[in-house]
Amino acid sequence: MFNDRDLGILGAGALLAVLCLFLPVSFVGKVVVGFLVLVGFMALALLRLGPDRVPPEVWLTRRFRYSRQSRKYVNQQNATRPLHSTQNPDRNASSFTAQTVIHPIEFAWDEIGVYPLVTALLGVVGVYFAVWLANGGAEELSIWFK
């Protein structure tokens, strides 16, 4: 299913999206900002980086640790194969078209699933709907249903 990290990020995003109701902008602005915050946190919960598909905080920790460690440099050696082949350039171009493409960023749909995402989204939409009803939305609905 999903782990505590993903659930914590989704919960924090939902809480911040609800707290966007306290922004000093119009209700439409609050909805837009809250939706963007929620979508951003959902993407952060799903995001996996690097060739071994780890969460962003693990990837950043590895990158920081690698940048801080000392490196061992060696003298440049001669190339073992020629850089430019003497074959037909059209044949070389066609041989490179069937390479495997490695994507550095991926979303972990299989790990998290869609149900926690939809639960967070519907919870935030429900809170926004209740606030809209309390701030005059009930009167608007009564006008539509007359």
C-alpha positions as a Markdown table, in Angstrom:
| # | Residue | x | y | z |
|---|---|---|---|---|
| 1 | Met | 0.0 | 0.0 | 0.0 |
| 2 | Phe | 1.6 | 3.3 | 1.0 |
| 3 | Asn | 4.0 | 4.2 | 3.7 |
| 4 | Asp | 4.0 | 6.9 | 6.5 |
| 5 | Arg | 6.1 | 9.3 | 4.4 |
| 6 | Asp | 3.6 | 9.5 | 1.6 |
| 7 | Leu | 0.6 | 9.7 | 4.0 |
| 8 | Gly | 2.4 | 12.5 | 6.0 |
| 9 | Ile | 3.1 | 14.5 | 2.8 |
| 10 | Leu | -0.5 | 14.1 | 1.6 |
| 11 | Gly | -1.9 | 15.1 | 5.0 |
| 12 | Ala | 0.4 | 18.2 | 5.2 |
| 13 | Gly | -0.7 | 19.2 | 1.7 |
| 14 | Ala | -4.4 | 18.9 | 2.6 |
| 15 | Leu | -3.9 | 20.8 | 5.8 |
| 16 | Leu | -2.0 | 23.7 | 4.0 |
| 17 | Ala | -4.7 | 23.7 | 1.3 |
| 18 | Val | -7.4 | 24.1 | 4.0 |
| 19 | Leu | -5.3 | 26.8 | 5.7 |
| 20 | Cys | -5.3 | 28.7 | 2.4 |
| 21 | Leu | -8.8 | 29.7 | 3.4 |
| 22 | Phe | -7.3 | 32.3 | 5.7 |
| 23 | Leu | -5.5 | 34.1 | 2.9 |
| 24 | Pro | -6.6 | 37.7 | 2.4 |
| 25 | Val | -7.8 | 37.2 | -1.2 |
| 26 | Ser | -11.1 | 36.5 | -2.8 |
| 27 | Phe | -12.7 | 33.1 | -2.4 |
| 28 | Val | -11.7 | 32.2 | -6.0 |
| 29 | Gly | -8.1 | 33.1 | -5.2 |
| 30 | Lys | -8.2 | 30.9 | -2.1 |
| 31 | Val | -9.5 | 28.0 | -4.1 |
| 32 | Val | -6.8 | 28.4 | -6.8 |
| 33 | Val | -4.0 | 28.7 | -4.3 |
| 34 | Gly | -5.3 | 25.8 | -2.2 |
| 35 | Phe | -5.6 | 23.6 | -5.3 |
| 36 | Leu | -2.1 | 24.4 | -6.4 |
| 37 | Val | -0.7 | 23.7 | -2.9 |
| 38 | Leu | -2.6 | 20.3 | -2.8 |
| 39 | Val | -1.5 | 19.3 | -6.3 |
| 40 | Gly | 2.1 | 20.3 | -5.5 |
| 41 | Phe | 2.2 | 18.1 | -2.4 |
| 42 | Met | 0.5 | 15.2 | -4.2 |
| 43 | Ala | 3.3 | 15.4 | -6.9 |
| 44 | Leu | 5.9 | 15.6 | -4.1 |
| 45 | Ala | 4.4 | 12.4 | -2.5 |
| 46 | Leu | 4.5 | 10.6 | -5.8 |
| 47 | Leu | 7.9 | 11.8 | -7.0 |
| 48 | Arg | 10.8 | 9.4 | -7.4 |
| 49 | Leu | 14.2 | 10.5 | -8.6 |
| 50 | Gly | 17.4 | 8.9 | -9.8 |
| 51 | Pro | 18.1 | 5.6 | -11.5 |
| 52 | Asp | 17.0 | 3.6 | -8.5 |
| 53 | Arg | 13.8 | 5.6 | -8.0 |
| 54 | Val | 14.1 | 7.0 | -4.5 |
| 55 | Pro | 12.1 | 9.8 | -2.8 |
| 56 | Pro | 13.5 | 13.3 | -3.2 |
| 57 | Glu | 14.8 | 13.7 | 0.3 |
| 58 | Val | 16.9 | 10.5 | -0.1 |
| 59 | Trp | 18.1 | 11.6 | -3.5 |
| 60 | Leu | 19.1 | 15.1 | -2.2 |
| 61 | Thr | 20.9 | 13.5 | 0.8 |
| 62 | Arg | 22.9 | 11.3 | -1.6 |
| 63 | Arg | 23.7 | 14.3 | -3.9 |
| 64 | Phe | 24.8 | 16.4 | -0.9 |
| 65 | Arg | 26.9 | 13.5 | 0.5 |
| 66 | Tyr | 28.5 | 12.9 | -2.9 |
| 67 | Ser | 29.3 | 16.6 | -3.4 |
| 68 | Arg | 31.0 | 16.8 | 0.0 |
| 69 | Gln | 33.2 | 13.7 | -0.3 |
| 70 | Ser | 36.8 | 13.8 | -1.6 |
| 71 | Arg | 37.4 | 12.3 | -5.1 |
| 72 | Lys | 40.4 | 10.4 | -6.4 |
| 73 | Tyr | 41.5 | 11.8 | -9.8 |
| 74 | Val | 43.6 | 9.8 | -12.3 |
| 75 | Asn | 45.5 | 10.8 | -15.3 |
| 76 | Gln | 43.7 | 10.7 | -18.6 |
| 77 | Gln | 44.3 | 7.5 | -20.6 |
| 78 | Asn | 44.2 | 7.1 | -24.4 |
| 79 | Ala | 40.9 | 6.1 | -25.8 |
| 80 | Thr | 40.5 | 2.4 | -26.4 |
| 81 | Arg | 38.4 | 2.9 | -29.5 |
| 82 | Pro | 38.4 | 5.6 | -32.1 |
| 83 | Leu | 36.0 | 8.5 | -31.4 |
| 84 | His | 35.0 | 9.0 | -35.1 |
| 85 | Ser | 34.4 | 5.9 | -37.2 |
| 86 | Thr | 35.3 | 5.8 | -40.8 |
| 87 | Gln | 32.0 | 4.2 | -41.7 |
| 88 | Asn | 29.1 | 5.8 | -43.5 |
| 89 | Pro | 27.6 | 8.6 | -41.3 |
| 90 | Asp | 24.1 | 7.6 | -42.2 |
| 91 | Arg | 24.6 | 4.1 | -40.9 |
| 92 | Asn | 26.0 | 5.4 | -37.6 |
| 93 | Ala | 23.0 | 7.7 | -37.1 |
| 94 | Ser | 20.5 | 4.9 | -37.6 |
| 95 | Ser | 22.3 | 2.6 | -35.2 |
| 96 | Phe | 21.8 | 5.2 | -32.3 |
| 97 | Thr | 18.0 | 5.4 | -32.8 |
| 98 | Ala | 17.2 | 2.1 | -30.9 |
| 99 | Gln | 18.7 | 3.2 | -27.6 |
| 100 | Thr | 16.9 | 2.8 | -24.3 |
| 101 | Val | 15.7 | 6.0 | -22.8 |
| 102 | Ile | 16.2 | 6.4 | -19.1 |
| 103 | His | 13.8 | 8.8 | -17.4 |
| 104 | Pro | 15.4 | 10.6 | -14.4 |
| 105 | Ile | 12.0 | 11.5 | -12.9 |
| 106 | Glu | 9.1 | 9.1 | -12.3 |
| 107 | Phe | 5.9 | 9.0 | -10.3 |
| 108 | Ala | 5.2 | 6.1 | -7.9 |
| 109 | Trp | 1.6 | 5.3 | -8.8 |
| 110 | Asp | 2.1 | 1.6 | -7.9 |
| 111 | Glu | 3.5 | 2.3 | -4.4 |
| 112 | Ile | 0.9 | 4.9 | -3.3 |
| 113 | Gly | -2.2 | 4.2 | -5.5 |
| 114 | Val | -5.0 | 6.6 | -6.4 |
| 115 | Tyr | -7.2 | 6.1 | -3.3 |
| 116 | Pro | -5.1 | 8.2 | -0.8 |
| 117 | Leu | -4.8 | 11.0 | -3.4 |
| 118 | Val | -8.6 | 11.0 | -4.1 |
| 119 | Thr | -9.3 | 10.9 | -0.4 |
| 120 | Ala | -7.1 | 14.0 | 0.3 |
| 121 | Leu | -8.7 | 15.8 | -2.7 |
| 122 | Leu | -12.3 | 15.1 | -1.7 |
| 123 | Gly | -11.6 | 16.1 | 1.9 |
| 124 | Val | -10.2 | 19.5 | 0.8 |
| 125 | Val | -13.1 | 19.9 | -1.6 |
| 126 | Gly | -15.6 | 19.1 | 1.1 |
| 127 | Val | -14.1 | 21.7 | 3.5 |
| 128 | Tyr | -14.1 | 24.3 | 0.7 |
| 129 | Phe | -17.7 | 23.5 | -0.1 |
| 130 | Ala | -18.7 | 23.8 | 3.6 |
| 131 | Val | -17.0 | 27.2 | 3.8 |
| 132 | Trp | -18.6 | 28.4 | 0.6 |
| 133 | Leu | -22.0 | 27.3 | 2.0 |
| 134 | Ala | -21.4 | 29.2 | 5.2 |
| 135 | Asn | -20.3 | 32.4 | 3.4 |
| 136 | Gly | -23.4 | 32.8 | 1.3 |
| 137 | Gly | -23.4 | 29.8 | -1.0 |
| 138 | Ala | -26.6 | 28.5 | 0.6 |
| 139 | Glu | -28.5 | 31.6 | -0.6 |
| 140 | Glu | -27.1 | 31.1 | -4.1 |
| 141 | Leu | -28.2 | 27.5 | -4.2 |
| 142 | Ser | -31.7 | 28.5 | -3.0 |
| 143 | Ile | -32.0 | 31.0 | -5.9 |
| 144 | Trp | -31.0 | 28.2 | -8.4 |
| 145 | Phe | -33.6 | 25.8 | -7.0 |
| 146 | Lys | -36.6 | 28.1 | -6.8 |
